C-alpha cells in the first residue's frame, strides 16, 4: 500500500470525520436530525486505521479505535478501499449492524453530505458569515488533527518531527475557534489547553483572516507584517509545526 493511500486513510478517519462533533452543534438541520440518535459506528481497515463515531443524546464523539459498545462495524480491505468510499466510489463491508444499513444510507448520509458541503467552500458560500465561521472551524480542526498522521508517514514530516521539542502551541482566532497542540520528539497530540499553559501562541485577528490563512490564501509573513497574526513565545515550535502543516495539501484537496 502506498504512503499516499495510508495518509489519506488516516486523514479521513482521524481528521475529517472529527468535524462531525461540531457539525451536530453548529448546523441546525443536523442538530435536529441527530437529537434522538443512539448509535455507534466503527470504521475498521484491515491492518490499518480504526475509528468510531458515537451519537448519543444529541451529541457526537469521534475517537481512534472503538467504544465499549458498537452497533455497526464497517470493514475495509485496505486503505485504498476506505479512500474510495470517501470519494463515493466504493462501499464498505458490513460486519455488524445489518439492520442499520437503511439508516446509514438514508440518515447518516445526510450528515456526511452536510460535512462535505462545509468542507468544500465556494466564494459565494464564504460570503455568508455563518458558513465562513463553520468552514474555518472545520478547516482548523482538520489541519491540527492531520498533524500526527502526516508526521507518522510522510518522509519529510518525519524528519521535521524528529526535531520537535517538548512544548505546546495554542492557535487562537479572536472571537473564533482555537486549538491546543502538545509536542515532543516525534510526538504531536491535539488536546485541551489555553494561552496560559502554552509555550507558543499564535493569535489570529479574526475569522476572515483565519480562513484565508488556513486555506493558503495569505502567507504568514505578510500577515505578521500587517499584524493580522501575532506570535508569542517559542517561535521555533511554530516553525516546525508549520513545516508539517505545509505537507497537508499534498494529501487533502
ABEGO torsion letter per residue (X at the ends): XBAAAAAAAAAAAAAAAAAAAAAAAABAAAAAAAAABBBBBBBBBBGBBBBBBBBBGGBBBBBBEBBABBABBBBBABAAAAAAAAAGABBBBBABGAAAAAAAAAAAAAAAAAAAAAABBBAAAAABAAAAAAAAAAAAAAAAAAAAAAAAABAAAAAAAAABBBEBBBBBBBGBBBBBBBBBBGBBBBBBEBAAABABBBBBABAAAAAAAAAGABBAAAAAAAGABBBBEBAAAAAAAAAAAAAAAAABX
